[in-house]
Amino acid sequence: MTVRLNHEGVIILAGECPVEDAETLLEHLQARRDGPVDWSGCTALHTAVLQILMAARPKLLGECGDGFVRIWAASAPRDGAAAKGRTTVRDRKSES
């Protein structure tokens, strides 16, 4: 299994994480909302698994082992981006 919970309560993503792992990851995150996710051993990450991580926003340990995800995640906006001068479509509509 590529998604598992270790004895310290860390959710581990290892190897290739296919679409079938999205449900398991979601169940672990729902059971342990404060549980971090170590994705450094992940070699491939299905977009469904990535979407769960993006929605749940757990603490991520290490760098993702999937090179594409690592590069993409590094360029993704972080929390508070709108507060630091970026505006959203909703902001622009309310200004007009």
C-alpha positions as CSV (number, residue, x, y, z in Angstrom):
1,M,0.0,0.0,0.0
2,T,1.4,3.4,-0.9
3,V,-0.6,5.4,1.7
4,R,-0.2,4.3,5.2
5,L,-0.1,5.6,8.8
6,N,3.1,5.0,10.7
7,H,3.3,4.4,14.5
8,E,4.0,8.1,15.1
9,G,0.7,9.2,13.4
10,V,2.4,10.4,10.2
11,I,0.7,9.7,7.0
12,I,3.3,8.2,4.6
13,L,3.0,8.4,0.8
14,A,5.4,5.9,-0.8
15,G,6.1,4.8,-4.4
16,E,3.5,5.5,-7.0
17,C,0.3,6.8,-5.5
18,P,-2.5,5.9,-8.0
19,V,-6.1,7.3,-8.0
20,E,-7.2,4.5,-5.7
21,D,-5.1,6.0,-3.0
22,A,-7.1,9.2,-2.9
23,E,-9.9,7.7,-0.8
24,T,-7.4,6.1,1.7
25,L,-5.6,9.4,2.0
26,L,-8.8,11.2,2.6
27,E,-9.9,8.8,5.3
28,H,-6.5,9.2,7.1
29,L,-6.7,13.0,6.9
30,Q,-10.3,13.0,8.2
31,A,-9.4,10.8,11.1
32,R,-6.2,12.8,12.0
33,R,-6.8,16.4,11.0
34,D,-3.5,17.4,12.7
35,G,-1.6,14.5,11.2
36,P,1.3,15.5,8.9
37,V,1.9,13.9,5.5
38,D,5.4,12.7,4.5
39,W,5.4,12.7,0.7
40,S,9.2,12.5,0.2
41,G,9.0,8.8,-0.7
42,C,6.3,9.3,-3.4
43,T,7.7,8.7,-6.9
44,A,4.4,9.5,-8.8
45,L,1.3,11.3,-7.5
46,H,-2.1,11.0,-9.3
47,T,-3.9,14.3,-9.6
48,A,-6.8,13.0,-7.4
49,V,-4.3,12.4,-4.5
50,L,-2.8,15.9,-5.1
51,Q,-6.3,17.4,-5.0
52,I,-7.0,15.8,-1.6
53,L,-3.7,17.3,-0.3
54,M,-4.6,20.7,-1.8
55,A,-8.0,20.7,-0.2
56,A,-7.0,19.3,3.2
57,R,-3.8,21.4,3.4
58,P,-2.0,19.1,5.9
59,K,1.5,19.9,7.1
60,L,3.7,18.3,4.4
61,L,7.0,16.8,5.4
62,G,10.0,16.8,3.0
63,E,9.8,17.5,-0.7
64,C,7.6,15.4,-2.9
65,G,9.5,12.7,-4.7
66,D,7.4,13.3,-7.9
67,G,9.5,15.9,-9.7
68,F,6.6,17.5,-11.6
69,V,4.6,18.0,-8.4
70,R,7.6,19.3,-6.6
71,I,8.2,21.9,-9.3
72,W,4.5,22.8,-9.6
73,A,4.0,23.0,-5.8
74,A,7.0,25.3,-5.4
75,S,5.4,27.8,-7.8
76,A,1.8,27.6,-6.4
77,P,0.5,30.6,-4.4
78,R,0.6,30.2,-0.7
79,D,-2.0,31.2,2.0
80,G,-2.5,34.9,2.2
81,A,-1.5,35.6,-1.4
82,A,-4.6,37.8,-1.9
83,A,-3.8,39.7,1.3
84,K,-0.3,40.5,-0.1
85,G,-1.6,42.6,-3.0
86,R,-3.0,39.9,-5.3
87,T,-6.7,40.4,-6.1
88,T,-9.2,37.7,-7.0
89,V,-12.0,37.8,-9.5
90,R,-14.5,38.3,-6.7
91,D,-12.4,41.3,-5.4
92,R,-12.4,42.9,-8.9
93,K,-16.2,42.4,-9.3
94,S,-16.9,44.0,-6.0
95,E,-14.8,47.0,-6.9
96,S,-16.8,47.8,-10.0
